[in-house]
Amino acid sequence: MSRSENIAVVESYLNGLARKDLSSVPFAPGMTFEGPLMPKLAGRETIVGFLTNILPFIKGIEIKQHLVDGDYVATVFDMETVNGVDHVFDWTQIVDGEIKAIHTFYYPKQVR
């Protein structure tokens, strides 16, 4: 897939979080999700269930930058939540137009 196609897949995920609707996000069936405060999750249904539970806390997403290397997209964005703004870095693997893996890192306060 092209750089712009991989970015579009990642943006469908981030826009889905912001809209609180993940129905059009192309998650791969055997995908994985890792975050700093949780164990690694596996499987589309498990991950969609987890993300659905956090949707009420998300107020908005502001994408800052994408860096693309082949099937990998690194994205820096701010996620406004009910508790303030988290500064987030996601590493996402795209395979055949679907999200195969997301590894997310975030900081609840601005790093100086």
Beta strands, then each sheet from edge to edge (+ up, - down):
strand 1: 27-34
strand 2: 41-42
strand 3: 58-69
strand 4: 72-81
strand 5: 84-95
strand 6: 98-107
sheet 1: 2+ 1- 6- 5+ 4- 3+
end
